[in-house]
Amino acid sequence: MKPFCGAALLLLLCAAACAQHSCICEKNKRVTNCRVDGGVCWCDVVGSGATVNCSTLTPKCLLMKAEMMGSKSGRREKPKDAFEDTDGLYDPECENTGIFKAKQCNGTTCWCVNTAGVRRTDKHDADLKCNQLVRTRWIIIEMKHADRNTPLNTESLKKFFKETITSRYMLDGRYISSVLYEKPYITIDLKQNSSEKSSGDVDIADVAYYFEKDVKGDSIFHNNILNVTIDNEMLKLEKTVVYYVDEIAPEFSMKSLTPGLIAVIVVIVIAVVAAIVVLVLTRRRKGKYVKAEVKEMNEMRKGLNA
């Protein structure tokens, strides 16, 4: 009996030791090999193996790389230079710090990205040069809620989203530029330029990625789903689109524009041309009328003189 008791005690001590040294990464469920060091939970991110501090948000580049391990395909009035992420999920190359490398490639096709990992140039061959990682200074999150008879309380809505972003995603409130509501659209502006961001601040690109995954029902958090509740009423969001504005304008050519945008441009051009034609014809007719009027006046004067 004594050997048996000794073995059982040893197992209990091992279990207690393991419990003390293991932890759960509350802010990233796509991790492994979690352990406590210095009172902080550290884990290795799936896909990259990078070690992250679980008390803060994981960089977006590492999150996308982890997501690619489970799926090899995915689809994810604005400022003039604002653009969407039209490429969706890809397997990114990350720096040791977790940020995106300025140049990303898929085989022999390469492109330049911003700090949010979103393509900001046309796609080229492997000889493409991306001289710098351009910072995304402004992120616009636009959401559309389901049809409802009455609008939401604007102040309650603003309070919910500001408190959620500062507490859940740990973003300093000064980076939340505005929360606007015009039924049925909700628009959140996050602004953070290079000179404002300190080393301890979370990046607005990481915040936007976490937020987008939350509202689309694919939360990165461990067992912590976001419920959008305004004045005790659950809000259903039908569509969420994220736009990016960089410190340097993107470098897209006309051939890379979407067919829809090209169609809009064509319609505008046609409308402008039509307006010019109408203006010219109107002036010509007016000129003919003035000439005819002058001719009649001359004939009347001749008649009076006679």
Sequence and secondary structure as in RCSB ss.txt:
>XXXX:A:sequence
MKPFCGAALLLLLCAAACAQHSCICEKNKRVTNCRVDGGVCWCDVVGSGATVNCSTLTPKCLLMKAEMMGSKSGR
REKPKDAFEDTDGLYDPECENTGIFKAKQCNGTTCWCVNTAGVRRTDKHDADLKCNQLVRTRWIIIEMKHADRNT
PLNTESLKKFFKETITSRYMLDGRYISSVLYEKPYITIDLKQNSSEKSSGDVDIADVAYYFEKDVKGDSIFHNNI
LNVTIDNEMLKLEKTVVYYVDEIAPEFSMKSLTPGLIAVIVVIVIAVVAAIVVLVLTRRRKGKYVKAEVKEMNEM
RKGLNA
>XXXX:A:secstr
 HHHHHHHHHHHHHHHHHHHH    TT SSEEEEEEETTEEEEEETTT  EEETTS   HHHHHHHHHHH S   
    TT EE  S      B TTS B SEEEETTEEEEBBTT  B B  B TT    S B EEEEEEEEEE   SS
   HHHHHHHHHHHHHHHS   GGGEEEEEEETTEEEEEEE  TTT  TTS  HHHHHHHHHHHHTT   STT  
   EETTEE  EEEEEEEEEESS  B  GGGS HHHHHHHHHHHHHHHHHHHHHHHHHHHHHHHHHHHHHHHHHH
HHHHH 
